[in-house]
Amino acid sequence: MSSVHWREAWKYGERAFRYCQLDVGHALGALRYAAGALGWSVALIEDVDSAELATMMGIDRSGDFSGNEDADLLIEIETAPGSTPPAARRPPVARHGNESRWAGQANLLDPHPFYRWPVIEQVSRATQGRGTGLPSEIQIHPPRHPTDQGRAADIILGRRSAQRFDGRHLMGADSFYRMLDGLLNRPNAPWDVWRFAPRVHPILFVHRVEGLDPGVYALPRHAAAADALRAQMRGDFEWQSPDNAPAHLPFYRLLCTDCRVIAQTMNCHQAIAGDSCFALSMLSEFEPVVSANPWRYRQLHWEAGLIGHALYLEAEAQGLRGTGIGCYFDDALHEVLGLTTTRFQSLYHFTIGRPLIDDRISTWPAYPDRQVAPPGESWP
């Protein structure tokens, strides 16, 4: 996988680098779910550094690419179970890149860009490197049991980002907790492709969930994170498990309050954060992780994107809909939580509820020439 930052920068400016890294996580999740629906497996190939990966992909040819494209990660898709552990899967080309096999010149996206964002290239250079996998002491939860809520293909192909939410809809507790359960580190899709320790922990702003008081909640995705978050956050937070929460779920109530206005304000005043059933911030273990290996700045965003993709499909399976939010005021969030250091940092926001559908918009199947129209219908 690679990123072309200008495809985001023309619209979002210097946020483009973060958005591209979040998209890598979404793409990794999409591949893992799609492969799983076919009975295939996906493995993230570790210990391949950025320069080596760029050589493999042929995008390190500065005369042909002019910095338009950035190498991100390498994955392996197997159609049958393999016996080689993921950590040992390094194809020969990863060791002996051969530049002469590449030819051609990349298209120039914009010969006269209206704005230039040099910080994107600076961050790209600063975060190149490599990483390795999951420490053995991190808890892996048992596999989830499948449900009969719908065909994977219908859920995947039907997924959309909500544009507006029904501000009165009350979400069922079972649906809510199943969504959160899907974010735990398990040997199921999509988490079986992620061999890194969980470093991203949702902070939830609950508006309308059956049996839950409106307020601020936390889902630390490993036990040590709960202690670290508690030490960094406001001292008057409750840290109590709701009565109706599943016993295995590390879910804690921090504060009971109507937080619709707070959620909307901190998400760049977007109504979707307050009209939904709940919104969340993905709070990442940050400064110690990135200082030890700047490459992890990318990897933490991939994890946040992977969480977002899981939430999209979990919401769709429950008859609801989600929306990823990249525009937010992180300082305001940190002030609400009492965070005064960069030990933790918000990387991505998300919101879920019952969508309000705009009937003026039509949805047509992708690649209609490859499909057969239903009886009595025709496609353009």
Buried (B, 14 or more C-beta within 10 A) or exposed (E): BBBBBBBBBBEBEBBBBBBBBBBBBBBBBBBBBBBBBEEBBBBBBBBBBBBBBBBBBBBBBEEBBEEBBBBBBBBBEEEEEEEEEBBEBBEEBBEEBEEEEBEEEBEEBEEEEEEEBEEBBEBBEEBBBBBEBBEEEBEBBEEBEEEEBEEBEEBBEBBBEBEBBBBEBEBBBEBBBBBBBBBBBBEBBBBBBBBBBBBBBBBBBBBBBEBBEBBBBBBBBBEEBBEBBBEBBBEEBEEEBBEEBBEEBBBBBBBBEEBBEBBBBBBEEBBBBBBBBBBBBBBBBBEEBBEEBBBBBBBBBBBBBBBBBBBBBBBBBBEBBBBBBBEBBBEBBBEBBEBEEEBBBBBBBBBBBBBBEEEEEEEEEEEEEEEEEEEEEEEE
